[in-house]
Amino acid sequence: MKGGREMNERKDKPMPDIGFRMMSFFFRIRDRFRDPGKQLEKVGIKEGQTLLDFGCGSGSYVIPAARMVGENGRVDALDIHPLAISAVEKKANKEGLTNIATILSDRDTGLPDESIDVVLLYDVIRSIKDKRALLKELHRVMKENGLLSILAEHIKVEDVLEIAEKDGLFSLRDQHGKLLNFERGQHEQTE
């Protein structure tokens, strides 16, 4: 059943509000020294694309991504934490960007099959309990020629490669240090 949860499914939980606020403060400082837009240039985002920022946090990558996809594109910013959604909505309003939609969810995107060109999974994969289920969901929503971009922070690059390429769902396209870009594979995972 779509959208239903199995009883034994491991569910992710949001961090405490104080933890989120501290993380957001750290990211604001980090973003002053490491421009998120420069990181996104390595992904090859194009005008008119649809992009999912999974685990968007306070929106470090959402705003530059929205500018890159332009008025004819769309950015879906998904996070498990209500404060993240609120932060992204405030930033989008402040910047006058209307091509950003927010999704409050732990994993299920609610997006149609094969509707996304690019998925950003930045500094979040290590926190996901059921990585296989997440990658299956991302594979489902990505277009046939879609791209999954993973930033391997606080996790070994080798572990990211093993997780992402398991069962042929994704294959490495290119790598820029800890930034790994994967093409969508043709194989569906089976239970």
Secondary structure by P-SEA (a helix, b strand, c coil): ccccccccbbbbbbccaaaaaaaaaaaaaaaaaccaaaaaaaaccccbbbbbbcccccccaaaaaaaaacccbbbbbbcccaaaaaaaaaaaaaaccccbbbbbcccccccccccccbbbbcccccccccaaaaaaaaaaacccbbbbbbbcccccaaaaaaaaaccccbbbccccccbbbbccccccccc
